[in-house]
């Protein structure tokens, strides 16, 4: 007899609630969305800014020593001691004739690369296409003319073989009538000349009847073979004329006739060989013309476009590099100031480390700051600087990097480099020694594909991000460019609109 358990309504409700809660967590665990509790952002374009921040101090202005960035010969000096100059004024110039010529050549190469790219993308003009078509027509005509002329050359060659045969018959009949060793040699040579003559005539007749290029090619090849054999046969006959009794029996006139036949056969053999080579060359020219026409009229392949774009970038980089070199031939005043010393003469050759001109700023103060060695590599002369003076908390001043001391400064066994910052519009009440918080805009790129730095995982030299695709998380390998303070520039591996994981909620 079984035991019956009777549950009250309260317990039944409690059990149902427990089952619902357990079921909820089971369902939530089994059917959990992989992106739950993750921060998902879209890849977008924007600014990537690389900044270097440090604290320095206000110092009284000192003489600035200016040097050229490259070696060269002084072509022009535009200032003298005591002159007042403005920021951006040219103070001195190096000879730029060679740099200018190189730059013009580089610009021409860039124009050519752009032209080729435009032709590749947009296709050729009708005039350009006609040029390639005309080249094909011309090559076909040249080859046709060569084949037409070949028949005359072949007939001339056949005539030479025929003449050689008649001379061999005459020599045999006049001198080699007995079946001695010399007579047998002459008889065999004559027969071989006749055989080669008949064979050559057979292929020549076919070519003349069909006028098909392949038949003419065969006739040419067979004629070259026949001429080589006939030359050897005539040489055999000539040799027998100097053997034994025939040395005195065969007249010098007949020997000379045989020598003349050898020369004639050899001459026409060279003509036929040259004809064969010329036809082969014209075939190659025609094929190249046809290939060029097909290539130029075909749709551009992605790899061809990529190559052309790469050539443009390379040409542009060359122009930029040469333009930079040309710009370095001009010594530009970095600030408003007064010339205190000129240490060069026209025609003098100067080096990058050589002091050229000294300049005293019209502003009474500059900012000196020591930059850590890991950060100094990102700083360059001319970088924009934001300046916050502790004594003037409500104002932000703008300046530029004026000088970077090439010599290091050691502070507590740490390497720093002293940087001089100039800034105009200095406030009333500024004093030497005041504390300045500076932020150097070392590098910036606008409107580039970027992602937050915390989204990137780097293992050895490989950088990856987590990408959301069809509700799933996948790892994607990327290539980054500029590393900013908050963002990485992305150069490959992602596209605008892709969704990536940037953190957890």
C-alpha positions as CSV (number, residue, x, y, z in Angstrom):
1,X,0.0,0.0,0.0
2,X,1.6,3.3,-1.2
3,X,2.0,6.4,0.8
4,X,0.2,9.4,-0.5
5,X,1.6,12.9,0.2
6,X,-0.8,15.7,0.1
7,X,0.7,19.2,-0.6
8,X,-0.9,22.3,0.4
9,X,-1.5,25.1,-2.2
10,X,1.2,27.2,-0.6
11,X,3.8,24.6,-1.2
12,X,2.6,24.0,-4.7
13,X,3.0,27.7,-5.4
14,X,6.5,27.8,-3.9
15,X,7.6,24.8,-5.9
16,X,6.3,26.4,-9.1
17,X,8.1,29.6,-8.4
18,X,11.4,27.7,-7.7
19,X,11.0,25.8,-11.0
20,X,10.4,29.1,-12.9
21,X,13.5,30.7,-11.4
22,X,15.6,27.6,-12.1
23,X,14.2,27.4,-15.6
24,X,15.0,31.1,-16.2
25,X,18.6,30.7,-15.3
26,X,18.9,27.5,-17.3
27,X,17.5,29.2,-20.4
28,X,19.6,32.3,-19.8
29,X,22.7,30.2,-19.5
30,X,22.0,27.9,-22.5
31,X,20.8,30.7,-24.8
32,X,23.1,33.4,-23.6
33,X,24.0,36.1,-26.2
34,X,27.8,36.2,-26.6
35,X,27.7,40.0,-26.6
36,X,25.9,40.3,-23.3
37,X,27.8,42.4,-20.8
38,X,30.2,43.6,-23.5
39,X,30.7,47.2,-24.7
40,X,30.3,47.2,-28.5
41,X,31.3,50.1,-30.6
42,X,31.3,50.8,-34.4
43,X,34.6,51.4,-36.2
44,X,34.5,55.0,-37.4
45,X,36.8,57.7,-38.9
46,X,38.1,60.5,-36.8
47,X,41.2,62.2,-35.4
48,X,44.2,60.3,-34.0
49,X,46.2,62.6,-31.8
50,X,49.6,61.8,-30.3
51,X,50.6,64.2,-27.5
52,X,53.6,64.5,-25.2
53,X,52.9,66.2,-21.8
54,X,55.5,67.4,-19.4
55,X,56.2,70.2,-16.9
56,X,58.8,72.9,-17.5
57,X,59.6,76.4,-16.5
58,X,59.7,79.9,-17.9
59,X,63.3,81.1,-18.8
60,X,64.7,84.4,-20.1
61,X,65.3,84.3,-23.8
62,X,68.8,83.3,-25.0
63,X,70.5,83.5,-28.3
64,X,69.3,80.9,-30.8
65,X,71.9,79.2,-32.9
66,X,70.6,78.3,-36.3
67,X,72.0,75.7,-38.7
68,X,71.1,74.2,-42.1
69,X,69.7,70.7,-42.0
70,X,71.8,69.5,-44.9
71,X,75.3,70.0,-46.3
72,X,75.6,72.5,-49.2
73,X,77.2,75.6,-50.6
74,X,76.0,79.0,-49.5
75,X,74.3,80.7,-52.5
76,X,72.7,83.7,-50.8
77,X,72.8,85.5,-47.4
78,X,69.7,87.6,-46.9
79,X,70.4,89.3,-43.5
80,X,73.2,91.1,-41.7
81,X,74.0,91.6,-38.0
82,X,71.5,93.9,-36.3
83,X,68.6,93.2,-38.8
84,X,65.2,92.7,-37.3
85,X,63.4,89.6,-38.8
86,X,60.0,88.2,-38.7
87,X,59.0,84.6,-38.2
88,X,59.2,82.8,-41.5
89,X,61.7,85.2,-43.1
90,X,64.4,83.6,-45.2
91,X,67.8,84.3,-43.6
92,X,70.2,82.4,-46.0
93,X,70.0,79.9,-48.9
94,X,72.0,77.0,-50.2
95,X,72.6,76.3,-53.9
96,X,69.4,74.6,-55.0
97,X,70.1,74.0,-58.7
98,X,70.5,70.3,-58.4
99,X,67.7,69.8,-56.0
100,X,65.3,71.8,-58.2
101,X,66.2,69.7,-61.2
102,X,65.6,66.5,-59.3
103,X,62.3,67.8,-58.0
104,X,61.1,68.7,-61.5
105,X,62.0,65.2,-62.7
106,X,60.2,63.6,-59.7
107,X,57.1,65.7,-60.4
108,X,57.2,64.6,-64.1
109,X,57.3,61.0,-62.9
110,X,54.4,61.6,-60.6
111,X,52.4,63.2,-63.4
112,X,53.2,60.1,-65.6
113,X,52.1,57.7,-62.9
114,X,48.8,59.6,-62.4
115,X,48.2,59.6,-66.2
116,X,48.8,55.9,-66.4
117,X,46.5,55.3,-63.5
118,X,43.7,57.4,-65.1
119,X,44.2,55.5,-68.3
120,X,44.0,52.2,-66.4
121,X,40.8,53.2,-64.6
122,X,39.0,55.2,-67.3
123,X,40.2,53.3,-70.3
124,X,42.0,54.6,-73.3
125,X,40.8,57.3,-75.6
126,X,39.7,56.4,-79.1
127,X,42.9,58.0,-80.4
128,X,45.0,55.9,-78.0
129,X,43.2,52.7,-79.1
130,X,43.7,53.6,-82.7
131,X,47.4,53.9,-82.1
132,X,47.5,50.3,-80.8
133,X,45.3,49.1,-83.6
134,X,47.5,50.8,-86.2
135,X,50.5,49.1,-84.7
136,X,48.8,45.7,-85.2
137,X,47.8,46.6,-88.8
138,X,51.4,47.7,-89.6
139,X,52.9,44.6,-88.1
140,X,50.5,42.4,-90.1
141,X,51.4,44.2,-93.3
142,X,55.1,43.9,-92.6
143,X,54.8,40.2,-92.1
144,X,52.6,39.8,-95.2
145,X,55.2,41.7,-97.3
146,X,57.9,39.5,-95.9
147,X,56.0,36.4,-97.0
148,X,55.3,37.8,-100.5
149,X,59.0,38.6,-100.9
150,X,59.9,35.2,-99.7
151,X,58.7,33.5,-102.8
152,X,61.0,35.5,-105.0
153,X,64.0,34.7,-102.7
154,X,63.0,31.0,-102.7
155,X,62.8,31.0,-106.5
156,X,66.2,32.6,-106.7
157,X,67.5,29.9,-104.4
158,X,66.0,27.1,-106.5
159,X,67.7,28.6,-109.6
160,X,71.0,28.4,-107.8
161,X,70.5,24.8,-107.0
162,X,69.5,24.2,-110.6
163,X,72.6,25.9,-111.9
164,X,74.7,23.8,-109.4
165,X,73.1,20.7,-110.7
166,X,73.9,21.6,-114.4
167,X,77.5,22.3,-113.5
168,X,77.8,19.0,-111.7
169,X,76.3,17.2,-114.7
170,X,78.7,18.9,-117.1
171,X,81.8,18.2,-114.9
172,X,80.8,14.5,-114.7
173,X,80.2,14.1,-118.4
174,X,83.4,15.9,-119.3
175,X,85.8,14.3,-116.8
176,X,84.3,11.6,-114.5
177,X,82.9,9.0,-116.9
178,X,84.5,6.0,-115.4
179,X,83.5,4.2,-112.1
180,X,86.7,4.9,-110.3
181,X,86.5,6.2,-106.7
182,X,86.5,9.8,-107.9
183,X,83.8,9.1,-110.5
184,X,81.6,7.4,-107.9
185,X,81.9,10.4,-105.5
186,X,81.0,12.8,-108.3
187,X,78.1,10.6,-109.5
188,X,76.7,10.4,-105.9
189,X,77.0,14.1,-105.3
190,X,75.3,14.9,-108.6
191,X,72.4,12.6,-107.7
192,X,72.1,14.1,-104.2
193,X,72.0,17.6,-105.7
194,X,69.2,16.4,-108.0
195,X,67.3,14.9,-105.1
196,X,67.5,18.1,-103.0
197,X,66.5,20.1,-106.0
198,X,63.4,18.0,-106.6
199,X,62.5,18.2,-102.9
200,X,62.9,21.9,-102.7
201,X,60.9,22.4,-105.9
202,X,58.0,20.3,-104.5
203,X,57.7,22.5,-101.3
204,X,58.1,25.7,-103.3
205,X,55.3,24.6,-105.7
206,X,53.0,24.0,-102.7
207,X,53.8,27.4,-101.2
208,X,53.3,29.2,-104.5
209,X,49.9,27.5,-105.1
210,X,48.5,28.0,-101.5
211,X,50.2,31.3,-100.5
212,X,49.6,30.1,-96.9
213,X,52.2,31.4,-94.4
214,X,52.7,28.0,-92.9
215,X,53.5,26.5,-96.3
216,X,55.9,29.3,-97.1
217,X,57.6,28.7,-93.7
218,X,57.9,25.0,-94.6
219,X,59.3,25.8,-98.0
220,X,61.9,28.1,-96.4
221,X,63.0,25.5,-93.9
222,X,63.3,22.8,-96.7
223,X,65.2,25.2,-98.9
224,X,67.7,25.9,-96.2
225,X,68.2,22.2,-95.7
226,X,68.6,21.6,-99.5
227,X,71.1,24.5,-99.8
228,X,73.3,23.1,-97.1
229,X,73.3,19.7,-98.7
230,X,73.9,21.1,-102.2
231,X,76.8,23.2,-100.9
232,X,78.4,20.0,-99.4
233,X,77.8,18.1,-102.7
234,X,79.4,20.9,-104.8
235,X,82.3,20.9,-102.4
236,X,82.7,17.1,-102.9
237,X,82.8,17.5,-106.7
238,X,85.3,20.3,-106.4
239,X,87.5,18.2,-104.1
240,X,87.5,15.2,-106.6
241,X,88.9,17.6,-109.2
242,X,92.1,17.8,-107.3
243,X,92.4,14.0,-106.8
244,X,94.8,11.8,-108.8
245,X,94.8,12.3,-112.6
246,X,91.9,14.7,-112.3
247,X,94.2,17.4,-110.8
248,X,95.7,17.8,-114.3
249,X,92.7,16.6,-116.3
250,X,90.0,19.1,-115.0
251,X,90.8,22.6,-116.3
252,X,91.3,25.5,-114.1
253,X,88.3,27.2,-115.7
254,X,86.0,24.4,-114.7
255,X,87.5,24.4,-111.2
256,X,86.8,28.1,-111.0
257,X,83.2,27.5,-112.1
258,X,82.7,25.0,-109.3
259,X,84.2,27.5,-106.8
260,X,81.8,30.2,-108.1
261,X,78.9,27.8,-107.6
262,X,79.9,27.2,-104.0
263,X,80.0,30.9,-103.4
264,X,76.6,31.4,-105.0
265,X,75.0,28.6,-103.0
266,X,76.5,30.0,-99.8
267,X,75.3,33.5,-100.6
268,X,71.7,32.5,-101.3
269,X,71.8,30.2,-98.2
270,X,72.6,33.3,-96.1
271,X,69.7,35.2,-97.8
272,X,67.2,32.4,-97.0
273,X,68.5,32.1,-93.4
274,X,68.1,35.9,-93.0
275,X,64.6,35.7,-94.5
276,X,63.7,33.0,-92.0
277,X,65.0,35.1,-89.0
278,X,63.2,38.2,-90.3
279,X,59.9,36.3,-90.6
280,X,60.4,35.0,-87.0
281,X,61.1,38.5,-85.8
282,X,58.1,40.0,-87.5
283,X,55.9,37.3,-86.0
284,X,57.1,38.3,-82.5
285,X,56.4,42.0,-83.3
286,X,52.9,41.2,-84.4
287,X,52.2,39.1,-81.4
288,X,53.5,41.9,-79.1
289,X,51.3,44.4,-80.9
290,X,48.2,42.2,-80.5
291,X,49.0,41.5,-76.9
292,X,49.4,45.3,-76.2
293,X,46.1,46.0,-77.9
294,X,44.3,43.3,-75.8
295,X,46.0,44.5,-72.6
296,X,45.2,48.2,-73.2
297,X,41.5,47.6,-74.2
298,X,40.8,45.0,-71.4
299,X,39.2,46.0,-68.2
300,X,41.6,46.9,-65.5
301,X,42.4,44.1,-63.0
302,X,42.3,44.9,-59.3
303,X,46.0,43.9,-59.0
304,X,46.9,46.2,-61.8
305,X,45.0,49.1,-60.1
306,X,46.7,48.3,-56.8
307,X,50.1,48.3,-58.5
308,X,49.4,51.6,-60.2
309,X,48.2,53.2,-57.0
310,X,51.4,51.9,-55.3
311,X,53.5,53.5,-58.1
312,X,51.7,56.8,-57.5
313,X,52.3,56.6,-53.8
314,X,56.0,55.9,-54.4
315,X,56.3,58.8,-56.9
316,X,54.5,61.1,-54.4
317,X,56.8,60.1,-51.6
318,X,59.8,60.8,-53.9
319,X,58.4,64.3,-54.7
320,X,57.7,64.9,-51.0
321,X,61.2,63.8,-50.0
322,X,62.9,66.0,-52.7
323,X,60.6,68.9,-51.8
324,X,61.7,68.5,-48.2
325,X,65.3,68.5,-49.2
326,X,64.7,71.7,-51.3
327,X,63.0,73.3,-48.3
328,X,66.0,72.4,-46.1
329,X,68.1,74.6,-48.5
330,X,66.5,77.6,-47.0
331,X,67.3,78.8,-43.4
332,X,64.0,80.2,-42.1
333,X,63.6,82.3,-39.0
334,X,61.6,80.4,-36.5
335,X,60.6,83.5,-34.5
336,X,60.5,87.3,-34.5
337,X,63.9,88.5,-33.5
338,X,67.2,90.4,-34.1
339,X,70.3,89.0,-35.9
340,X,73.2,88.9,-33.5
341,X,75.8,87.1,-35.6
342,X,76.3,85.8,-39.2
343,X,79.0,83.2,-39.4
344,X,79.0,82.4,-43.1
345,X,80.1,83.8,-46.5
346,X,78.7,83.3,-50.0
347,X,80.3,80.2,-51.7
348,X,81.2,78.6,-48.4
349,X,80.3,74.9,-47.9
350,X,78.5,74.3,-44.6
351,X,77.6,71.1,-42.7
352,X,74.4,70.4,-40.8
353,X,76.2,70.8,-37.4
354,X,77.8,74.1,-38.3
355,X,76.6,77.4,-36.6
356,X,75.4,79.7,-39.3
357,X,73.3,82.6,-37.8
358,X,72.5,83.6,-34.3
359,X,69.1,85.1,-33.5
360,X,67.7,86.8,-30.4
361,X,64.0,86.6,-29.8
362,X,61.9,89.7,-29.4
363,X,59.9,87.9,-26.8
364,X,61.5,88.2,-23.3
365,X,60.8,84.6,-22.3
366,X,60.8,81.0,-23.5
367,X,59.9,77.8,-21.9
368,X,62.5,75.1,-21.2
369,X,61.3,71.5,-20.6
370,X,63.1,68.2,-20.3
371,X,61.4,65.4,-22.4
372,X,61.9,61.7,-21.5
373,X,64.0,59.8,-24.1
374,X,61.0,57.5,-25.0
375,X,58.9,60.6,-25.9
376,X,61.5,62.8,-27.6
377,X,61.5,60.5,-30.7
378,X,57.9,61.8,-31.4
379,X,58.8,65.4,-31.0
380,X,60.1,67.6,-33.8
381,X,60.8,71.3,-34.3
382,X,57.7,73.2,-35.3
383,X,55.2,71.0,-33.4
384,X,52.3,72.9,-31.9
385,X,52.3,73.3,-28.1
386,X,49.6,74.1,-25.6
387,X,50.9,75.9,-22.6
388,X,49.3,76.3,-19.2
389,X,51.1,78.5,-16.7
390,X,50.3,77.8,-13.0
391,X,50.3,81.6,-12.4
392,X,47.6,82.1,-15.0
393,X,45.2,79.2,-14.4
394,X,42.4,80.5,-16.6
395,X,44.4,80.9,-19.8
396,X,45.9,78.5,-22.3
397,X,48.7,79.8,-24.5
398,X,49.8,78.5,-27.8
399,X,53.5,78.0,-28.8
400,X,55.8,75.9,-31.0
401,X,58.8,73.7,-30.4
402,X,61.8,75.9,-31.3
403,X,64.8,73.8,-30.5
404,X,65.7,70.3,-29.4
405,X,69.1,70.0,-27.7
406,X,70.9,67.1,-29.4
407,X,72.9,66.4,-26.2
408,X,71.2,64.4,-23.4
409,X,70.6,65.4,-19.8
410,X,70.9,62.8,-17.1
411,X,68.5,63.2,-14.2
412,X,68.5,60.4,-11.5
413,X,70.0,58.0,-14.1
414,X,67.2,58.8,-16.5
415,X,67.9,60.3,-20.0
416,X,66.1,63.5,-21.0
417,X,66.5,66.0,-23.8
418,X,66.0,69.7,-23.3
419,X,63.4,71.3,-25.5
420,X,63.0,75.1,-26.0
421,X,59.4,76.3,-26.7
422,X,58.7,79.8,-28.0
423,X,55.3,81.4,-27.5
424,X,54.0,84.8,-28.5
425,X,51.4,86.9,-26.7
426,X,53.0,86.5,-23.4
427,X,50.9,87.9,-20.5
428,X,51.8,90.8,-18.4
429,X,53.4,89.8,-15.1
430,X,55.1,86.7,-16.5
431,X,58.4,85.9,-14.6
432,X,61.4,83.7,-15.1
433,X,61.1,80.5,-13.1
434,X,57.3,80.1,-13.4
435,X,56.0,76.6,-13.7
436,X,54.5,75.7,-17.2
437,X,52.5,72.5,-18.0
438,X,53.0,71.9,-21.7
439,X,51.3,69.5,-24.1
440,X,53.1,69.0,-27.4
441,X,51.0,67.9,-30.4
442,X,53.6,65.5,-31.7
443,X,51.5,64.0,-34.5
444,X,48.0,64.1,-35.8
445,X,45.9,62.5,-38.5
446,X,42.4,63.6,-39.4
447,X,39.6,61.5,-40.9
448,X,41.4,58.2,-40.5
449,X,39.9,54.8,-39.5
450,X,40.4,54.6,-35.7
451,X,39.6,52.3,-32.7
452,X,40.1,52.8,-29.0
453,X,43.5,51.5,-27.7
454,X,41.8,49.3,-25.1
455,X,40.2,47.3,-27.8
456,X,43.6,46.1,-29.1
457,X,45.4,43.0,-27.8
458,X,49.0,42.6,-28.8
459,X,50.9,39.3,-28.6
460,X,54.5,39.6,-29.8
461,X,54.1,41.6,-33.0
462,X,50.5,40.6,-33.8
463,X,47.6,42.9,-33.0
464,X,44.1,41.6,-32.7
465,X,40.6,42.9,-31.9
466,X,37.3,41.1,-31.2
467,X,34.8,41.7,-33.9
468,X,31.1,41.0,-33.7
469,X,29.8,39.1,-36.8
470,X,26.3,37.6,-37.0
471,X,26.0,37.8,-33.2
472,X,29.3,35.9,-32.7
473,X,32.7,37.1,-31.4
474,X,35.6,36.5,-33.7
475,X,39.3,37.5,-33.5
476,X,40.6,39.7,-36.3
477,X,44.2,40.5,-37.0
478,X,44.8,44.2,-37.8
479,X,47.6,46.5,-38.8
480,X,47.8,49.9,-37.1
481,X,49.5,53.1,-38.1
482,X,49.8,56.1,-35.8
483,X,49.4,55.4,-32.1
484,X,47.6,58.3,-30.4
485,X,46.9,59.0,-26.8
486,X,43.5,57.3,-26.9
487,X,43.2,55.7,-30.4
488,X,45.0,53.6,-32.9
489,X,44.9,54.4,-36.5
490,X,43.8,51.2,-38.4
491,X,45.4,50.7,-41.8
492,X,44.1,47.2,-42.5
493,X,42.0,44.4,-41.1
494,X,38.9,46.5,-40.4
495,X,36.5,48.7,-42.3
496,X,34.2,51.5,-41.3
497,X,31.1,50.3,-39.6
498,X,32.5,47.0,-38.3
499,X,31.5,46.3,-34.7
500,X,34.2,45.6,-32.1
501,X,34.4,44.8,-28.4
502,X,35.9,47.7,-26.5
503,X,35.3,46.5,-22.9
504,X,32.9,45.0,-20.4
505,X,30.0,46.6,-18.7
